[in-house]
């Protein structure tokens, strides 16, 4: 299993750099704020359509949640994009037993109230125009490996240009008050309800 690495200098630089490139490449980045229980970790479930997705949520964490950032990525991105490991990225090295170990590791991260874990439940990149977000089974393995004292945050991000040369990005957040019994179907259904509502809000925007 590939785990995050610590290097304060690299972390500080890329923390600044992510903020810099978002401001440079986008005419605006807008996001909501949500109330959370401060004495519990945060699990963020987000749609995955671009190279930017993790950086958007990293930025939101820096500005809003202020937790230790972690993100589950695939092995290829972990090894190819060298700095990700210093921003809290972790990954399964290979399939099978290592995947289970990685999901259990994520569950343990969620037992520490200082942590935020970002997961893209689709498992890979899909279009920003999807009508429904699919969920891989690993999400439940992660939740079940934790003590389940967590804030579950739904994030839905969309990009539009309107009348500007540079696009604007919008992330809609919802704190889901999870049931005591959480199933994959319940989680997927609740997330897609948030996603649908976010699409409606996005289509009502005027450039």
Helices and strands as residue ranges (DSSP letters): H 8-25, E 26-31, E 41-46, H 53-60, I 61-65, E 68-72, H 75-80, G 82-87, E 89-90, H 97-109, E 115-119, H 138-144, E 150-160, E 167-176, H 184-203
